[in-house]
Amino acid sequence: MSADLLRYAQENGHPSGMIFTKKDGSAIARTQVSLFIQKLALEAKVPAEKGNIRALRQLYKTTISGIEANFDLLVRQAYERQLETEQLSVGWE
């Protein structure tokens, strides 16, 4: 997660200091971030207990784990298909 945040910061011109700021450049308070998340959760019809930073972090971790697992499976399947294709091309099957 920290690598993603660092990449975001670099891409958006924040080499150091605050990453998420108000239009005037001042920091967004944690309470304000929590309120934004709660409002967004309400609009998205997400249960209130899931509209918080901890729940979003857990969702992120779960999502990344699922993507990595699917990626590993796809790589393994592609490798097996390539082996099958090579075996067919040399007449081993």
LOKOL-517489 format. One record per atom (N, C-alpha, C): residue number from 0; x, y, z. Coordinates in pm, whole numbers, plus 32768, in hexadecimal, padded with zeros to 4 digits. Each point is the difference from the previous one (the first is absolute). Layout:
residues N
+------+------+------+------+
| resi |   xx |   yy |   zz |
+------+------+------+------+
|  NUM |    X |    Y |    Z |
...
+------+------+------+------+
//
This chain:
residues 93
+------+------+------+------+
| resi |   xx |   yy |   zz |
+------+------+------+------+
|    0 | 8052 | 7F89 | 8000 |
|    0 | 7FAE | 8077 | 8000 |
|    0 | 8057 | 807D | 8000 |
|    1 | 806D | 7FFF | 804B |
|    1 | 8054 | 8076 | 8006 |
|    1 | 803F | 801E | 7F79 |
|    2 | 8020 | 7F99 | 7FB1 |
|    2 | 8039 | 8016 | 7F7B |
|    2 | 7F99 | 8045 | 7FA6 |
|    3 | 7F83 | 7FD9 | 800B |
|    3 | 7F95 | 803F | 7FB2 |
|    3 | 7FF2 | 8093 | 8026 |
|    4 | 8007 | 801B | 8081 |
|    4 | 7FF3 | 8089 | 802F |
|    4 | 8077 | 8056 | 7FD4 |
|    5 | 8078 | 7FC8 | 8007 |
|    5 | 8076 | 8048 | 7FD2 |
|    5 | 7FF7 | 801F | 7F6A |
|    6 | 7FD2 | 7F9E | 7FB2 |
|    6 | 7FF1 | 8014 | 7F70 |
|    6 | 7F98 | 806E | 7FE5 |
|    7 | 7F91 | 7FFC | 804B |
|    7 | 7F99 | 8068 | 7FF2 |
|    7 | 803B | 8088 | 801E |
|    8 | 804C | 8009 | 806C |
|    8 | 803C | 8080 | 8028 |
|    8 | 805C | 8035 | 7F93 |
|    9 | 8054 | 7FAA | 7FC8 |
|    9 | 805C | 802B | 7F97 |
|    9 | 7FB5 | 802C | 7F84 |
|   10 | 7F9B | 7FB5 | 7FD9 |
|   10 | 7FB4 | 801F | 7F88 |
|   10 | 7FB4 | 8085 | 800D |
|   11 | 7FDF | 8025 | 807C |
|   11 | 7FB2 | 8079 | 8017 |
|   11 | 8053 | 8072 | 8039 |
|   12 | 8083 | 7FF8 | 7FF0 |
|   12 | 8057 | 806F | 8024 |
|   12 | 8010 | 8019 | 8095 |
|   13 | 7FFD | 7F95 | 804F |
|   13 | 8012 | 800D | 8092 |
|   13 | 807A | 7FAE | 802B |
|   14 | 8079 | 802F | 7FE2 |
|   14 | 8077 | 7FB2 | 8024 |
|   14 | 8015 | 7FF5 | 8096 |
|   15 | 7FC9 | 805F | 804C |
|   15 | 800A | 7FF9 | 8093 |
|   15 | 7F8D | 804E | 803C |
|   16 | 7FE9 | 7FEB | 807F |
|   16 | 7F97 | 8048 | 8045 |
|   16 | 7F77 | 7FC2 | 7FEE |
|   17 | 7F9B | 8054 | 800B |
|   17 | 7F76 | 7FD2 | 7FFB |
|   17 | 7FDC | 7FD2 | 7F72 |
|   18 | 7FB5 | 7F94 | 7FFA |
|   18 | 7FD7 | 7FCB | 7F7E |
|   18 | 7F74 | 8030 | 7FDC |
|   19 | 7FA6 | 7FF5 | 805D |
|   19 | 7F75 | 8028 | 7FE8 |
|   19 | 7FEB | 8088 | 8041 |
|   20 | 7FE3 | 8063 | 7FAE |
|   20 | 7FF4 | 8089 | 8031 |
|   20 | 7F80 | 8041 | 7FCF |
|   21 | 7FDF | 806F | 8041 |
|   21 | 7F8F | 8052 | 7FD5 |
|   21 | 802E | 8053 | 7F88 |
|   22 | 7FA4 | 8047 | 7FC4 |
|   22 | 8022 | 8054 | 7F8C |
|   22 | 806A | 8068 | 8022 |
|   23 | 8000 | 802F | 807C |
|   23 | 8063 | 8066 | 8027 |
|   23 | 8087 | 7FC5 | 8028 |
|   24 | 800D | 7F79 | 7FF9 |
|   24 | 807F | 7FC0 | 8020 |
|   24 | 800F | 7FD4 | 808F |
|   25 | 7FA1 | 8023 | 8056 |
|   25 | 8008 | 7FD6 | 808B |
|   25 | 7FD3 | 7F6E | 800E |
|   26 | 8027 | 7FC4 | 806F |
|   26 | 7FE2 | 7F72 | 8017 |
|   26 | 7F6C | 7FE8 | 8016 |
|   27 | 7FD2 | 7F8D | 7FD5 |
|   27 | 7F78 | 7FD4 | 801E |
|   27 | 8007 | 7FB6 | 8085 |
|   28 | 7FB0 | 8029 | 8060 |
|   28 | 7FFF | 7FC1 | 8084 |
|   28 | 7FC8 | 7F72 | 7FF7 |
|   29 | 802E | 7FAA | 805A |
|   29 | 7FCF | 7F75 | 8002 |
|   29 | 7F69 | 7FFB | 8013 |
|   30 | 7FCC | 8058 | 8052 |
|   30 | 7F6F | 8001 | 8016 |
|   30 | 7FB7 | 8021 | 7F7F |
|   31 | 8038 | 805A | 7FB0 |
|   31 | 7FC3 | 8023 | 7F81 |
|   31 | 8003 | 7F89 | 7FA0 |
|   32 | 8070 | 7FB7 | 7FFF |
|   32 | 800A | 7F89 | 7FAC |
|   32 | 7F97 | 7F9A | 8029 |
|   33 | 7FF2 | 7FEC | 8082 |
|   33 | 7F9C | 7FA1 | 8032 |
|   33 | 7F73 | 802B | 7FD6 |
|   34 | 7FE4 | 8080 | 8006 |
|   34 | 7F7D | 8031 | 7FD6 |
|   34 | 7FE9 | 7FEB | 7F6A |
|   35 | 8068 | 8016 | 7FB0 |
|   35 | 7FF6 | 7FE6 | 7F6F |
|   35 | 7FDF | 7F6D | 7FE7 |
|   36 | 8046 | 7FA8 | 8045 |
|   36 | 7FEB | 7F70 | 7FEE |
|   36 | 7F73 | 7FDA | 802A |
|   37 | 7FD2 | 8032 | 8071 |
|   37 | 7F79 | 7FE1 | 802F |
|   37 | 7F96 | 8032 | 7F9D |
|   38 | 8014 | 8078 | 7FCB |
|   38 | 7FA1 | 8038 | 7F9F |
|   38 | 7FFE | 7FAC | 7F80 |
|   39 | 8076 | 7FDB | 7FD2 |
|   39 | 800A | 7FAD | 7F88 |
|   39 | 7FBF | 7F78 | 8017 |
|   40 | 8017 | 7FC5 | 8075 |
|   40 | 7FC2 | 7F7E | 8021 |
|   40 | 7F69 | 800B | 8001 |
|   41 | 7FCC | 806C | 8038 |
|   41 | 7F70 | 8015 | 8004 |
|   41 | 7FC7 | 800A | 7F73 |
|   42 | 8041 | 804F | 7FAA |
|   42 | 7FD2 | 800F | 7F76 |
|   42 | 8009 | 7F7E | 7FB2 |
|   43 | 8062 | 7FAC | 8022 |
|   43 | 8012 | 7F80 | 7FBB |
|   43 | 7FAD | 7F91 | 803E |
|   44 | 7FB1 | 8024 | 8065 |
|   44 | 7FAA | 7FA0 | 8047 |
|   44 | 8052 | 7F8F | 803F |
|   45 | 8076 | 8023 | 8034 |
|   45 | 8056 | 7FA4 | 8049 |
|   45 | 7FD9 | 800A | 8093 |
|   46 | 7FF7 | 7F8F | 8047 |
|   46 | 7FDD | 8007 | 808E |
|   46 | 805D | 805F | 804C |
|   47 | 7FC8 | 8048 | 805F |
|   47 | 804C | 8066 | 804B |
|   47 | 807D | 7FC8 | 8042 |
|   48 | 7FF9 | 7F84 | 8032 |
|   48 | 8074 | 7FC6 | 8044 |
|   48 | 8074 | 7FE3 | 7FA0 |
|   49 | 7FE5 | 8002 | 7F7F |
|   49 | 806A | 7FEA | 7F9E |
|   49 | 8033 | 8083 | 7FC5 |
|   50 | 7FC7 | 806D | 8026 |
|   50 | 8029 | 8083 | 7FCC |
|   50 | 8069 | 8041 | 8057 |
|   51 | 8071 | 7FBD | 8012 |
|   51 | 806B | 8039 | 8050 |
|   51 | 8088 | 7FD7 | 7FC5 |
|   52 | 8068 | 803D | 8034 |
|   52 | 8086 | 7FEA | 7FC8 |
|   52 | 802D | 7F70 | 8012 |
|   53 | 7FE5 | 7FC5 | 8074 |
|   53 | 802A | 7F75 | 8018 |
|   53 | 7FBE | 7FA0 | 7F9C |
|   54 | 7F80 | 8014 | 7FEA |
|   54 | 7FB8 | 7FA9 | 7FA3 |
|   54 | 8036 | 8010 | 7F72 |
|   55 | 801F | 807C | 7FD8 |
|   55 | 8038 | 8017 | 7F7B |
|   55 | 808A | 7FC1 | 7FF2 |
|   56 | 8050 | 8007 | 8069 |
|   56 | 8085 | 7FC1 | 7FFC |
|   56 | 7FF2 | 7F69 | 7FF1 |
|   57 | 7FA3 | 7FC4 | 804A |
|   57 | 7FEA | 7F6F | 7FF5 |
|   57 | 7FCE | 7FDB | 7F75 |
|   58 | 7FA7 | 8051 | 7FC9 |
|   58 | 7FCF | 7FE9 | 7F78 |
|   58 | 8073 | 8005 | 7F9D |
|   59 | 8058 | 8062 | 8011 |
|   59 | 8076 | 800D | 7FA8 |
|   59 | 8056 | 7F83 | 8008 |
|   60 | 801E | 7FD4 | 807A |
|   60 | 8055 | 7F89 | 8013 |
|   60 | 7FC0 | 7F85 | 7FC0 |
|   61 | 7F7F | 7FEE | 8017 |
|   61 | 7FB9 | 7F8D | 7FC7 |
|   61 | 8000 | 8006 | 7F68 |
|   62 | 7FE8 | 8076 | 7FC9 |
|   62 | 7FFE | 8010 | 7F6F |
|   62 | 8088 | 7FE3 | 7FC2 |
|   63 | 806A | 8036 | 803B |
|   63 | 8086 | 7FE8 | 7FCD |
|   63 | 8023 | 7F6B | 8008 |
|   64 | 7FDD | 7FBF | 806D |
|   64 | 801B | 7F71 | 800E |
|   64 | 7FB9 | 7FB0 | 7F93 |
|   65 | 7F83 | 8025 | 7FE6 |
|   65 | 7FB5 | 7FBC | 7F96 |
|   65 | 803C | 8015 | 7F77 |
|   66 | 802C | 807A | 7FE5 |
|   66 | 803F | 801D | 7F7F |
|   66 | 8081 | 7FB0 | 7FF0 |
|   67 | 8051 | 7FFD | 806A |
|   67 | 807E | 7FB5 | 7FFA |
|   67 | 7FE7 | 7F6B | 7FEC |
|   68 | 7F9D | 7FCA | 8046 |
|   68 | 7FE0 | 7F72 | 7FF0 |
|   68 | 7FD1 | 7FE2 | 7F72 |
|   69 | 7FAA | 8055 | 7FC9 |
|   69 | 7FD2 | 7FEC | 7F78 |
|   69 | 8072 | 800F | 7F9B |
|   70 | 8058 | 805E | 8019 |
|   70 | 8072 | 8014 | 7FA7 |
|   70 | 8058 | 7F84 | 7FFE |
|   71 | 801E | 7FCA | 8076 |
|   71 | 8052 | 7F87 | 8008 |
|   71 | 7FBE | 7F8C | 7FB4 |
|   72 | 7F7D | 7FF3 | 800E |
|   72 | 7FB8 | 7F96 | 7FBA |
|   72 | 8008 | 8014 | 7F69 |
|   73 | 7FEE | 807B | 7FD1 |
|   73 | 8007 | 801B | 7F70 |
|   73 | 808C | 7FE5 | 7FC8 |
|   74 | 8067 | 8023 | 804B |
|   74 | 8089 | 7FE5 | 7FD3 |
|   74 | 8015 | 7F69 | 7FF5 |
|   75 | 7FD3 | 7FB6 | 8064 |
|   75 | 800F | 7F6E | 7FFE |
|   75 | 7FB4 | 7FC3 | 7F89 |
|   76 | 7F87 | 8030 | 7FE7 |
|   76 | 7FB2 | 7FCD | 7F8F |
|   76 | 8043 | 8020 | 7F7B |
|   77 | 8035 | 8079 | 7FF3 |
|   77 | 8044 | 8026 | 7F84 |
|   77 | 807B | 7FAA | 7FEA |
|   78 | 804A | 7FE5 | 806A |
|   78 | 8077 | 7FAB | 7FF6 |
|   78 | 7FDA | 7F73 | 7FD4 |
|   79 | 7F96 | 7FC9 | 803A |
|   79 | 7FD4 | 7F79 | 7FDC |
|   79 | 7FD2 | 7FFB | 7F6E |
|   80 | 7FB9 | 8067 | 7FD3 |
|   80 | 7FD5 | 8005 | 7F73 |
|   80 | 8077 | 8008 | 7FA2 |
|   81 | 8063 | 804E | 8027 |
|   81 | 8077 | 800B | 7FAC |
|   81 | 8049 | 7F7B | 7FF7 |
|   82 | 8009 | 7FB8 | 806F |
|   82 | 803F | 7F7B | 7FFD |
|   82 | 7FB2 | 7FA0 | 7FA7 |
|   83 | 7F7B | 8002 | 800C |
|   83 | 7FAD | 7FAA | 7FAC |
|   83 | 8015 | 8021 | 7F6C |
|   84 | 8003 | 807F | 7FDE |
|   84 | 8014 | 802B | 7F76 |
|   84 | 8087 | 7FD2 | 7FCC |
|   85 | 8067 | 800F | 8051 |
|   85 | 8086 | 7FD3 | 7FD6 |
|   85 | 8003 | 7F68 | 7FEE |
|   86 | 7FC0 | 7FB6 | 8059 |
|   86 | 7FFF | 7F6F | 7FF5 |
|   86 | 7FB7 | 7FD4 | 7F81 |
|   87 | 7F90 | 8043 | 7FE1 |
|   87 | 7FB8 | 7FE0 | 7F85 |
|   87 | 8052 | 8020 | 7F84 |
|   88 | 804A | 806F | 8005 |
|   88 | 804E | 8029 | 7F8B |
|   88 | 8074 | 7FA3 | 7FE1 |
|   89 | 8033 | 7FBC | 8067 |
|   89 | 806E | 7FA1 | 7FE7 |
|   89 | 7FCF | 7F70 | 7FFB |
|   90 | 7F7D | 7FED | 800E |
|   90 | 7FC5 | 7F7C | 7FF1 |
|   90 | 800C | 7FA7 | 807B |
|   91 | 8009 | 8039 | 8075 |
|   91 | 800B | 7FAE | 8079 |
|   91 | 7F7A | 7FCF | 8031 |
|   92 | 7F94 | 8038 | 7FCF |
|   92 | 7F7B | 7FD2 | 802C |
|   92 | 7FB1 | 7FCF | 7F8B |
+------+------+------+------+
//
